[in-house]
Amino acid sequence: MATHSTVEATDPCPVVESIEQIGSPWRLVILHDLQEGEKRFNELKRSTDANSRTLSRVLDDLQETGFVDRRLEEDAPVATYYSLTAKGQSLCPVFDEIESWADDWLAEETAEAATSD
């Protein structure tokens, strides 16, 4: 008789655990934006429309979880740069797949909604 392994209620599903690390809307926006390369704080602020407090908090979280590197350039003017770590870069194919899925399914839903009005 085959036995099935059971997952303890306290053991998080890998998908749920992953979403908890990257799943907030601001984290996703910033990670996606940093795929283009290293950016200064104010560049990220402009490109994401995040306010300074939110952006600072999310960047700190992403740095703490190992998705983002922070580089301080102390020459005048002082500048802080952010870039993806290898862990962050490993999400690039995931974003590509999500964009492909959105192109296939969300465009279709938008078109269907437009024709039903």
C-alpha positions as CSV (number, residue, x, y, z in Angstrom):
1,M,0.0,0.0,0.0
2,A,1.4,3.4,-1.0
3,T,1.8,6.0,1.7
4,H,1.2,9.6,1.1
5,S,3.3,12.2,2.8
6,T,1.4,14.8,4.7
7,V,2.3,18.4,5.0
8,E,2.1,19.8,8.4
9,A,-0.3,22.7,8.8
10,T,2.6,24.8,9.9
11,D,4.7,24.0,6.8
12,P,4.0,26.8,4.2
13,C,3.5,25.8,0.6
14,P,6.5,26.9,-1.4
15,V,4.2,29.1,-3.6
16,V,2.7,30.8,-0.7
17,E,6.1,31.4,0.9
18,S,7.4,32.8,-2.4
19,I,4.5,35.2,-2.7
20,E,5.0,36.3,0.8
21,Q,8.5,37.4,-0.1
22,I,7.8,39.1,-3.5
23,G,4.0,39.4,-3.6
24,S,3.2,42.9,-2.4
25,P,2.3,45.1,-5.3
26,W,5.1,47.6,-4.5
27,R,7.7,44.9,-4.3
28,L,6.7,43.5,-7.7
29,V,6.7,47.0,-9.3
30,I,10.2,47.8,-8.0
31,L,11.6,44.4,-8.8
32,H,10.2,44.6,-12.3
33,D,11.5,48.2,-12.7
34,L,15.0,47.2,-11.6
35,Q,15.2,44.6,-14.4
36,E,16.2,47.5,-16.6
37,G,19.4,47.9,-14.6
38,E,20.7,49.9,-11.7
39,K,18.7,53.0,-10.7
40,R,19.0,55.8,-8.2
41,F,16.4,56.3,-5.5
42,N,14.8,59.3,-7.3
43,E,14.7,57.4,-10.6
44,L,12.8,54.6,-9.0
45,K,10.5,57.1,-7.3
46,R,9.6,58.7,-10.6
47,S,9.3,55.4,-12.6
48,T,7.1,53.7,-9.9
49,D,5.1,56.6,-8.6
50,A,5.8,55.4,-5.1
51,N,6.1,58.0,-2.4
52,S,9.5,58.3,-0.6
53,R,8.4,56.6,2.6
54,T,6.9,53.6,0.7
55,L,9.8,53.3,-1.6
56,S,12.4,53.4,1.2
57,R,10.5,50.8,3.2
58,V,10.1,48.4,0.3
59,L,13.7,48.8,-0.8
60,D,14.9,48.1,2.7
61,D,12.7,44.9,2.7
62,L,14.0,43.8,-0.6
63,Q,17.5,44.4,0.5
64,E,16.9,42.5,3.7
65,T,15.5,39.5,1.8
66,G,18.4,39.5,-0.6
67,F,16.6,40.6,-3.8
68,V,18.2,44.1,-4.1
69,D,21.7,45.5,-3.5
70,R,22.3,49.1,-2.4
71,R,25.3,51.0,-3.4
72,L,26.2,54.4,-1.9
73,E,28.3,56.8,-3.9
74,E,29.7,59.4,-1.6
75,D,31.2,61.8,-4.1
76,A,29.3,65.0,-4.4
77,P,26.5,64.8,-5.0
78,V,25.8,61.8,-2.7
79,A,23.8,59.2,-4.5
80,T,22.2,55.8,-3.6
81,Y,21.9,53.2,-6.3
82,Y,19.8,50.0,-6.3
83,S,20.2,47.0,-8.4
84,L,19.0,43.4,-8.5
85,T,21.1,40.7,-6.8
86,A,21.4,37.3,-8.5
87,K,18.3,36.2,-6.5
88,G,16.4,39.2,-7.8
89,Q,17.7,38.6,-11.4
90,S,16.4,35.0,-11.2
91,L,12.9,36.5,-11.2
92,C,13.3,38.0,-14.7
93,P,12.0,34.9,-16.5
94,V,9.0,34.8,-14.0
95,F,8.1,38.4,-15.0
96,D,8.5,37.5,-18.7
97,E,6.0,34.6,-18.2
98,I,3.6,36.8,-16.3
99,E,3.7,39.4,-19.1
100,S,3.1,36.7,-21.7
101,W,0.2,35.3,-19.7
102,A,-1.2,38.9,-19.4
103,D,-0.9,39.4,-23.1
104,D,-2.8,36.2,-23.8
105,W,-5.5,36.4,-21.1
106,L,-6.0,39.9,-19.9
107,A,-6.1,41.4,-23.4
108,E,-8.8,38.8,-24.2
109,E,-10.8,39.7,-21.1
110,T,-10.6,43.4,-21.9
111,A,-11.8,42.8,-25.4
112,E,-14.7,40.7,-24.2
113,A,-15.7,43.3,-21.7
114,A,-15.6,46.0,-24.4
115,T,-17.8,44.0,-26.7
116,S,-20.4,43.2,-24.0
117,D,-20.9,46.9,-23.2
